[in-house]
Amino acid sequence: MAKDPDAYGFDTLAVRWGHHRGQEGEQSEPIYATSSFVFETSAQAAARFAGEEGGNIYSRFTNPTVRTFQERLAALEGAQACVATASGMSAILATCMGLLRSGERVVSSSAIFGSTVMLFNNYLSRFGVGVSYVSGPDPDVWREAIRAYRPRLVFLESPSNPLTEVYDIAAIAQMSRAAGALLVVDNCLCTPALQRPLDLGAHMVVHSATKYLDGQGRCVGGAVVGDADRVGRDVFGFLRTAGPTMSPFNAWVFLKGLETLGVRMRAHCEQAQALAEWLAHQAPVRQVYYPGLATHPQHELAAHQQCGFGGIVCFDLRGGRDTAWRVIDATRMISITANLGDTKTTITHPASTTHGRLTPEQRSEAGIGEGLVRIAVGLENLEDIKRDLERGLNSL
């Protein structure tokens, strides 16, 4: 293959990029299940440990299977470097630990994953890093927060989990750069198949590879993507020392997931759009949250910024938690689990699961009510998904 990933389309990169075929002539990427690597001489070992010579050293931070995943995801995101991690949360941790110092501040959207809030509030604060939150995607509110707090790092999810709020990444990136801040975007819900934040001006992208990058709910992993200095040196330096490492087997599974990423994301979008339109006409449903609906507040922005609206649909039910649980518990096919990005449709109650550790005030600020239900729309027959939801909706 040509050395420039720009010479190929997305689906070609997702299937082939990063695989450097070995002497066995293998068609599929091999799993290098080894903890260490052998050097030809003591001088070579010394040169590699000193960083004077490239090559494998120890699988905590250099492994050929993991490297293949890193190279492929970097190409898909249009990045220079990628660091694979043990989970999505360890990707965010590695980013913060690799880039932040005591006395610096993070400005973050309040509409982020519950565990990310806990990481920011309960653990970064121990190292003297302050965190301030911005409610909603209004660019003027973000501009004022960045001006007032002068952060080192700006963090957001777009679309957000679970309400699918869409943020103007290009505008916030411009504000961040003007203030000397680094913009980090969690691209978990879109993946590079639907959105490339680096092209919009973001400095870094983080992923929970556990979700759509895998696509079948098999393994846990994460990734940080960006430039050669901040990601390839600073974030990698933290991973090399602290060791939140992706295993070679998981990296191989994620490589298999990337091969079908474009096809799956197009199918998820098609299914989710149809389900959202159907839910909008169900009497017990107060509101449906999906960027593909014309009623979504950021519909036009999503259409401009993304090349698809994603696979996450949320809806708010009249009646609160009891009503939401009743609908969820009536399903027979859909999986009741907090994971997402699977070929199998999943359903959960965010207020008591993914965001259950937040205070009621924090959930209220993030717009997560007791009647909210999140569906990660899978690839089953759409009529079967509707029929499964109808059991609960018709009982209300």
N, C-alpha and C positions, 0 to 999 in steps of 0.2 A: 504494500500500500504506500501511497505518497506520504511524506512526513508531515504535511500540513493538513490538519483536520478540516479546514475550510474547503478542501477539495471534495468533500463527501457530504451527503445529506444526513439528516438526523438518524434515520433508521439504519443506515449503513454503519455509522459510528457506533450505535447502540449494539449492533451485532458483532462488529469486528475490531473496533479500535482497542489498542493496548495489548493485544495478544502478540507476543514475540515468539513465534513458533520455535520449539527446541529441536534438538537433534533427532528426536523420535518422529518428527513430522506429524504431531498430533493435530486433529481437527478442532477438538474442544480444549478449552483452557485447562491445564492440569492443576491439581491441588498440591501445593508444596507443604506437606504435613511434616515440617521439621522445625525444631526450636532454634537450631544454630546452623552455621555454614562453615565449611572448611576452607582454609587459606592455603595457597601454594607455598608461601614462605612466611617467616616471622616479619619480614619487612613489609609484605603485603598486608598482613594483619594490622601492623602499626599504622600504615598509610590509610587504611579504611577507618580505623578508629579515630584517627586524627582528622578525617574529612578531606584528606589529600587525594584520595582515590575513591571513585564511586564503586558500588557493589554491595552485596548482601553481607550483613554482620550478624544480626540476631533478630528473630521474628517478632520481638516486641515492637520493632520500628522499621525493619526491612524484611519483606517477604515477597516473592515474585507474584503470588496469587493476589495478595492485597494490592501490590503495585499495579497490576493489570486493572483491577477495579478502580483504583485512584485515577489512572490515566484515562480510562474510559469516561468516568463521570466528569472529570475536568474538561474533556473534549466536548461533552454534551452541554456543559454550562458555559463554554467559551472561556475557560480559565487557564491560567498557567500552572496551577498546583492544586492538589487535593490531598487532604489527610483523612484517612479512614479511621473511625473510632469504634468503640465497643457498643455504643448506643447513641441515639439522637441527643439525649441529655448530656452524655459525655462530650459530644461535639460542641455543645454550647459552653460547657464547663471549660474545655480546652481552649476555646476562643477567648473566653474571659481571662483565664489564667495566663494565657500566652501574650495578651495584649494590654491588660489593665494593671495599674499600680495603685497602691494605697493613696487615698486622697482624690482619686479620679471618680467620675460619675457616669452612670448609664442613664439615658433617657429611653424608656421603653413604652410601647403600646400597652395599655391595660388589657387588651383583648389577646392574650397569649395563653399558651398551654399552662395548666395549673402547676405542674412541676417546675416549669421555668420561673414562675412567680416565686415558688418556694426556694429555688436556688438563688434567685436575686435577693430576696428578703432575708432569708435565714442564714445564708452562707457567705455571699459576697460581702455582706456587712461586717463579718468577722475579720475581713482583711482590709477594712477601711474603705471599701468601695460603696458609694452611695447610689441609690436608684430612685428615679422619679418617673412617674407614669403619666401618659397622655391618653385621654379618653376620646375615642372616635378618630376617624380618618381626615378630619378637616385640616387642610394644609396650613391655614392661618394659626390654628392651635399648636400645631407642631413647630411652626416658625417661632412662635413666642416661647415655647418650652425650650427649644434649642438655644435661643438667644438668652433666656434667663438662667439656665442651668449650665451652659457651656460644657457639654458632656465630652468625654473621650470616645464613647461608643453609643450609637443609636441602634435600637433593636426593634424589629417588628415582624409579624407574620402577615403575609398577604397571599391569598385570602386567609382570614383569621379562623381559628378553631374555637368554637364551633359555628359562629354566626356568619361566617364567610364575608366579613367586612373586607373591602378592597382598598388598599392604600396607594396613593400616587407615589410610586417608588422613585420616579424621575425627579419629582419636585422635592421630596424629602432628601434624596441623595444630593441635590444641589444645595439645599440648606445645610446639610451635614458637612459637605466639603467646604462651604464658605466659612463654617465655624471651626474647621480643623478637626471634625469628628469623623469616625468611621461608621458607615452604615452597614449593618448585618441584617440580612433578610432570611427568615425561615421560609424556604420554598417547598416545604413538605407536601402541601396540598396540591400544588400545581405540577411540581417536578419540571425539569428543563424541557419536557415535551410540550408544555403549555406556556411556560414563562421563563425568561432568562434575566434575572435581576441585575447581573453584571452589565448587560447591554444597556440597562436603564440607568446606570451610574452607581449602583451599590458596590461596596468594596469587597464584601464577602457574602457567601451563601452557606447556610447550614441545612442539613438534612437529617431526618430520621429515616435511614435506609430500610428500617423495619416496615415502613408503610408501602407506598406505591413503587419504590425502587425495587423491592422484592416482589410485591404484588400478590403473594400467595400465603402470607402469614407464617413463614417458616423460620425466620431468624431475626435476631436483634442486632442492629448496627447503626452507625451514623457516619457523617462526613462533614468536613469543612472545606469549602472551595473558594479560591481566590488567587492572589498574586504570589509570586515566588518569594517575596520577602516576608510579608505578614503571615501568610499561611505556610509556605514552603520552609520558612526558617523559624518564625516565632511560635506558631501553633505546633508545628512539628517538633520543635525543641521541647515543648511541654510534654507532648506525647512520648517522646523518646525517654524522658526522665521519669515521668509519672506513670506511664504505661496503660492508659485506657484504650487498649489495643483491639482492633478487629481480628478475629481468628481467620486463618486461611480458608477453612471450610465455609464460614459465613460469607467471606468475600466471593468465593466461587458460586454460592447460591445467589448472591446479589448480581453477579455477572450474568447468570442465566435469566434473572428477572429483567435486567436492562435490555436484553435481546428483544423482549416483547413490550417494552415500555410504551413506545409510540402507539402501537396497535391497541394496547389495553387502555391507555388514557383517552383515546378517541372513543372507544366503546363506553368507558365510564361516563364521559361527558354526554353522550347520546342518551344513555339510560337515565342519568340524573335529571337531564332537562325534561324528559317525558314524565318522570315521576313527580318532579316539582310542579309541573303544570297540572297534573292530576290532583295532587294534594291541595292545590289552591282552590279546588272546587268541592272539597269535602267539608261538610257543615261543622264538624267539631273543631276544625283547624282555624285558629285565629289569624295566623300569619305564617307564610312560608319564606324562608331565607335561602335564596339561591341566586348567584350573580347572573345566571342566564335568564332570569325573569325580568321583564321590563319594569316591574314594580320595585326591583332591588335598587336602593339608593345609589349604588356605584355601578349600575349596569353598563353605562356608556364607558366608564373608565376601564372596567374589566374587559369589554369588547376591544378596547384600544390596546391595553397593556398585555393581555393574554390572547392565545390563539385557541382557547377553549375555556369552559366555565367550571370544569372540575367535577368530581364525583361525590361531593358532600352536600347533602340537603338537610336543613333543619326546619322544624315546624313547631309552632307554639300552640298548645292546646288550652282551651278554656277549662278551668278546674284545678290547675296546679299539679302537684306531685302525684296525688292519688290517681288522677286521670292519666297522667303520662305513664305511670307504672302499669296501669290497667291495659293500655294499648300495647306497651312493650311485652308484657307477660302473656298477651293473647297470641303472639306470633308463634308459629310452629316451625317454620323453615328458616327465617332470618335469625342470625346468631346474636344473642345478647352478650356483647363484649365491647370493651372500650377501644379495641384496636380498630384501625381503619386501613384502607388501601388494599384490601383483599379482593380476590375474585368473588368471594362469598360476601353477600350483603350483611352488614352488621348494624346493630341498633343499640343505643345507650341513652341514659339520662345524665347529661353532663353535670347538673347541679349536685348529683350524689356520687359521681364517679370521677371523671377526668378533672373536674374543678371542685371536687368535694372537700378538699383540704383548705380551700379559700374561705375567708370569713363571709358571712352573708353580705356585708358591705362591699367586699371586693367582687363578689359575684354580681351584685347589683350594678356596680360601676362598669363591669364588663358586659352587662346586658343579658346575663344568664339567669333566666327565671326558672321557677319550679315546674312550669308546664312545658319546658323546652325538651324536644326529642331530637337527637342527631342520628341520621342514617348515612352510612357510607355505602353508596349504591354499588352493588357488585355486578356480575356478568350473567346472572341467571336470567331466565325468561322474564321479561318485564311484567307480564300478566300474572305470573306466580308471585312476584314481589307485591304487586297491588293487592292480590287476593289475600296474602298473608296479613297485610296491614288492615284490610277491610274487617277482619275478625274483631279487632279491637275498636276500630273507629265506629263500626255499626252498633257496637254494644253500648256506646255512650248515650 
